[in-house]
Amino acid sequence: MPALRRSQIIALTISSLLFMEQLDGTILATALPAIASSLHVDPVAASVALTSYIVGLAIFIPASGAVADRFGSRTTLMTAITLFIVCSILCGQASSLPVLAFGRMLQGVGGALMVPVGRLVLLRSVAKSELLKTMTWMMMPATLGPMLGPVLGGFITTLLSWRWNFYINVPVGLLGLYLTWKHVPQLREKQSRPFDWPGMGLAGGGLALLSFSAEMISHNAKPYWFSASLLIAGACLFLGYFRHMKRCPNPVLDFRLMDVPTFRLSVLSGAASRLAAGSFPFLMPAMLQIGFGLSPAQSGMVVFAAPIGALCSRLYVPRLFRRFGFRTVMMTMGWGGALAFGAIACFQPGWPLWTLTLVLLASGAVQAIQFSAYNSIAYADLPEERMSNATSFYSTFQQMMLSAGICVAALAVTVSRTVQDHPQAVAADFRVGFLVVGALTCIAVPVAARLRPDAGANVSGHGKK
């Protein structure tokens, strides 16, 4: 089998796992009211089904690279997929909110090991000259996950039950398990390094507390002192981790990777863009249904334009970067993402929906091109021995910024609703959310501008005849 063909199969195998994990992370957004009613709890309390998953991710993502190095990539992936499937069934069978929250947290552990380890396998299996094309293959199915989640969740909850939002992970997971066993190589470090247990406790605990406190603050949860206490405790743990990292030869999260310019700028520029990606599945369906009065099915048909735009654009990603280079494309797409969110914020009830569909097509295309750039250039100048630490670090920041996007958007909507004294959120409040997130994504442009014009040329082929 030719090398490129093999890399494509590995990429699609990893993408099936990424699709399952990202779909699961967003599919429950529209099902929370039904979950609250079924389990006889307050709808606000039901949001723990989302936050507990994020906590599981936050704690274990930093350890993913070290676990793969010790036990092997195929073994780690198959264990993670099995855990994810079993916990999906547990969540679907949950008869109380604590059981659901526990199952979701364990699901987060499986998700934390699946995606970073999968990306590590890909990085170690392909040449850097093929990295951009292979990443494009990997991201094509995975692009659908975050955008399809709220839409698919609405249809499943309406036609079947909220429990089927978990059961659909079973066939996808079994397919991923078979493909992993058949196609993913068993890669591991020849000499396993001592695991950083103190760093795991400090970094994982700090990220979990920061994630949970941000979720509470964004929803104006009371008591305020509890949210503030969690925030301070998380910050203190993370400060303690920085002190620990300076003395540890193999830290679980190695911030010294930020000394590599292309990796650092990909992390920072990508952080701003991922705020938008994280906020979109929350803001868009809610604005269409609450603000514009569309049904879940109608809003789903409109929102589906974004993943269509993303899929179509990926066909042209390699030649686009070969022609213009990473720096120019990243700066242009940074402005494009901000303008798309600004255009969505200007949309008014009663305007033709086809105009919004065009904007969403463009927005999906822009995000797809952006993330192809970030996920490729991040590893362009890293040596092989640092790939394991880099995938753990990058995946941690990626997940945190996607989660932060939801929190920032929710906070903007909450503040707008409070200031304008709206009993319930209206279209104007969601427009504020789009404007705030769109303004923050502009940060990606000056950060990308700091790249060299030939940055990542060994990956994009820019400047080569």
N, C-alpha and C positions, 0 to 999 in steps of 0.2 A: 504494500500500500504506500503510495507516495507520501512524503512528509507532510505536505500541505493538506492532503485529504485527511490524514490522521489527526492533524491539529484541528481541523474543522469538526471532526466527530467529537473530539475531547471538548472543544468549545461549546458545541451544542449540548453535550452531556452536562457540563457545568451550568449552562444557561437554563436547563430544565430545573436544576436545583435553585438557581437564583430566582427563576420565575415563581416557583412554589413558595419560597421564603418571602419574597416581596409581595406577592398576592395575599398571602396569609396576614402580612403585617398591616394591610389596608382594607381587607375585605369586610372587617367587622364594623367599620365606621358607620355604615347605614343600618346595621343590625342591632346596635346597642339598645334602642327602645324596646325591640322585641325580646332581647335577652332580659332586660330589666323586668318586663311584664311576666315573662315565663318563670323567672326565679324569684319574683315578688320582692324586688329591691328598687330603690330609687334610681332613675336613669343616670344621675350624676355618679352614683356609687358604681354603676356598671362599667364606667370608664376604666376601672381597675383591670378589666380584660385587655385593654390596650397597654397600660403602663406596666403591668407585670411582665408582659412579653419584652418590653424595652429594657426592663431591669435585668432579665435573663441574658439578653444580648450584651448589655453593657458590662456585666460581670465577666463573661467568658470570651468575648471577642479578643481581648488582649492576649489570651493564652492560646489562641488557635494555632499560630505558627509553631510554637514550641511543642504542642501536642502532636502535630503532624510530623515534626522532625523526629519525635521519639517513637511513635507507634506506626508511622507510615501513612502516606496520603490516602491510599485506597481504604485501609482499615478505619482511619478516622472518618472519612466520608460515609462509609457504609454504616458505621455506628451512629453517626449524627442523623442520617436519613431515617434509620430504624427508630431512633428516639423521637424524631419529629412525627413519624407516622403513628406510633403508639400514643404519644401525647395528643395528637389530633383526635384520635378515637376517645381518649379520656375526656377531652374538652367537649366533644359532641355528646357524651353521656352524662356530663356534669348535672347534678341535681341541686347544687347550691353555688353561690358566688365564690366562697373560699376554694372549693374544688376546681372551679373554672380558672381562678387566678393562679392556683398551683400548677395546673396543667399548662397554662399559657407561659408561666415562667420556665418550665422545663422545655417547652417548645422553643423558647428563646435560646436556651442552651444549645439545642440542636441546630437552630439557625445560625448561631454564633460560630459554630464549627464548620458548617457546610460551605458558606460563601467564601470566607477568606482562604480556606484550604483549597477549594476549587480553583480560585484565582492563582494560588501558589503553584498548583499542578500545571496550569496553563503556562505560566511564566517560565517554568523549568522545562517545558516540553517543546517550545518553539524558539526559533531564532529571532533576534530583535528586529531583523529586517521584515519578518512576517507578523510582528506583534500587532500592528495597527489593523491589518486585515483580519487576523484571528480574533482580536477583541471585538471587532465589528460583528463577526459571526456569533460570538458569545452574547453580545448585548441585544441582538435582534429580538429573540423571544422574551428576554428578561425585561425589555422596555415596556412590555404590555402589563406586567404585574401591578405596579403602583397605580396606573391609570385605569385598569380594568377592575381593580379591587372594589371600590365603592359601587360601581355599576353592577358588577356581577353579584355582589353581596345584596343589593337591593332586590334583584330579580329572584335570587335563591330564597331570600327571607320571605318574599311575598308569595311565591309559588309553592315552596316546600316548607322549610323551617330554618331558623337560624342555625340549628345543629348541622345542617348540610353544608354550611360554610366551612366546617372542619372536615367533614367526611370526604369532600372533594380532594383533600390532600392525599388520601390513601392511594388512588390509582396513579396520580402524578408521582408520588413518592416511590411506589413500587417500580414504575418505569425508570425513575432516576436510579434506584437501587440496582436494577438489572444493567443499565448502561454503565454505571460506575464499575460494577464487577467485571464487565466485559471489556471496557475501553480505557479506564483510568489506570495509569501505571502506579506501582507501589514505590513511591519516592520517599526517602528519609535521609537525614544527615548521617554520615558515616560515624561520626562521634557525637553522641547526644550531649548537650550542655546541661549543667545543673539548672533545674527549673526555679524561677524566681518567685517562690511562694510569698514572701513579704510584699513584693511589688504587686503580685496578683491581688492580695487583700487590699492594699492601699488604692491601686488604680481602679480595680473592679468595684470596690465599695464606694469610692469617690464618684465614679461615673454613675453608679446606680442611684445614689442619693441626689446627685445633681439632676438626673433625668426625672426622678420622681417629684422633686421640688419644683422643677420647671413646669411639669404637667399640672401640679396643683395651682401654681401662681397664674398660669395662663387661663385657667377656668375660674379664677377668683374664689378658690376654695377656702373655706374657713375651718379652723381658726388660723389667722395669718401668722401667729407666732410659730405654729408648727411648720408651716412652709419655710419660714425664714430660718428656723433651726436646722431643718434638713439641708437647706442651701449652704449655711455656714459650715455644718459638719462635713458635707461633701467637698467644699473648697479646702477645708483643713486637711482632709485625707489626701487630696490631690497635691497640696503643697508638701505634705509629708512624703508623697511619692517622688516628687522632684528631688528632695534631699536624698532619698534612698537611691534614686537612679544614678546620681553622681558617684556613688561608691560601688555600684553593682556592675560587674563586667558584662553580664548578659541580661539586661532589664527586660521585663515583659512588654513594656512600651518604650521603645528607644527613640527619644526625641532628638538624639544626635543625627538621625536620618535627615532632619531638616537642614543640615549643613550642605546637603546635595541640592544645588539651585533648582533643577527641574522638578525634583520631588517636592521641595518646599513650596514652589510656586503653584504646582498642581494641587497640593493640599489646600493652600490658602485661597486660590482662585476658585477651586472646586467647592470650597465651603460656602462661598456666597451663592453660587449657582444651585447648590443642593438645598439651600433654604427654599428656593422657588419650587424645586421638584418635590420636596416634602410637603409644602403647603398646598399644592395644587389639588391632590385628592380630597383634602378637607374643604377648601374654599369653593371649588367649582361646583360640585353637586349641591352643596348647601345653598349657594347663591341662586342656582337655577330653581331649586325646589322651594326654598323658603322665600327668596326675594322675588322670583319671577312666576311662582305658582305652577311650575311644570311638575308633571308626575315623575316618579323614579324612572319609568321606562323612557319618557321623553328626554329627561336630562341625560340618561345614559346614552341615547343616540347622538346627542350633541357632543358630550364629552369624548365619545369614541373617536372623534376626529383627531384628537391629539396623538393617540398611539398609531393611527394610520399615517399621520405626518412623520412620526418618528421612524416607522418601518421603511417608508419610502425614501427618506433621506439617507438611511444607512447604506443604501446601494451605491451612493456617490461619495461616501466618506473617504476611502483611500485616495481616490484621484483628487479630491478637494484639498487634502493635506499635502499631497505630493506637489500640487500646483502652487499653493500659497504658503505652506508651512504652518507650524503650530501657532506661532505668535500672532500672525495676522488673523487666522481663523478664530482663535480664542477671543481676541479683542472684539472682532466683528460680532461673534455670537453672544458675547457678553452684553453688548448694546442691544442686540436683537431680543434677548430674553427680557431685558428691562422694558423695552418698548411693547412687547407682547403683553406683559402684565399690565402696563399702563393702558393699552387699548382695551383689554378686558374690563378694567375698572371704569372705563368711559361708557360701557354698554348699558343701555337703559331698557326697562320693560317695554314691550311693544315694538322694538326694533326687529327687523327680519332676522330670524335665527341663522340664515345662511351666512350672514356677515360674520357672526360670532364663530361659526364653523370654520370659516377661512382663517380667522385669527388663531383658532385652536390648532388647525393644521400646521400653521407656521410655528406656533409655540412648541408643538411636539417635535418638529424637525430641528428647531434650534437646540432643544434640550438633548436630543439624540446626538447631534454633532458635538456639543459641549462635552458630554460624558465619554464619548469615544476619545476625545482629546485628552481629558484628564486621566482616564484609565490607562492610556497608552504612554503618554510622556512621563508619567510619574516614575516608571521603571526604566526609562531609556538609558540613564547613566548610572544605574546601580549595579554593583558586582553581584555575582551569583550567590556568594556567601551571606549577603544581606537581604536576599529576597524574602526569606521567611519572616524576619522582623518587619520588613517593609509592608507585607500584605496584612499582618496583624494591625500595625499602626494605621495604615490607610483605611482598612475596613472599619476600624473603631471610629475614626473621624468621619468617615462617610455616613455611618449609621447615626452618629450623634447629630450631625448637621441635618439629616433628613428628619429626625425627630424634633430638632430645634425649629425646623420650618413649620411643623404643625403647631408648636408652642407659640412661636412668634405670631403666626396668623391668628390663632385663637385669642392671644392676648390683645392684638390690634382690634379684633372684632368686639371683644369684651369691653375694652376701653371706649371704643366708639359708641357702643350701646349704652354704657354708663354715662358718658359725657352728654350724649344727646337724649338721655332719659327715655330710651325705648323699652317698653315692657318686654318685648321679644326682639331678637335680631331681625333686621330688615335688609333690603338690598343695599342700602347706603352703607351699612356696617361692613358688609362683605367687600364692597368696593374699597373701603379704607384698608382692609386686609391686603387686597391686591396691590394697592399703592405703596403700602409700607414694605411689603416683601419685594416688590419691583424696584424700589429705591435701594434696598439693601443689596440686591443682586448687581447693581452698578459697581460695587467694590471689586468685582471680578475683573473689570477692564483695566484699571491701573496696575493691578497685580500681574495680570498677563503681559502687560506692556514691559515688565521688567525682564521678560525672557529675551535671550539673544535671538536675533533673526534666524539663525541656523539651529536653534535649540531642537533636539529630537530628530535631527536629519537622518540619523541612523535607523530611525523607526519609520518616519514619513517618506523618506527618499527625496525630500525637497532639495532642489539644487543639483540633483544627480541626473545625468542624461542617460 
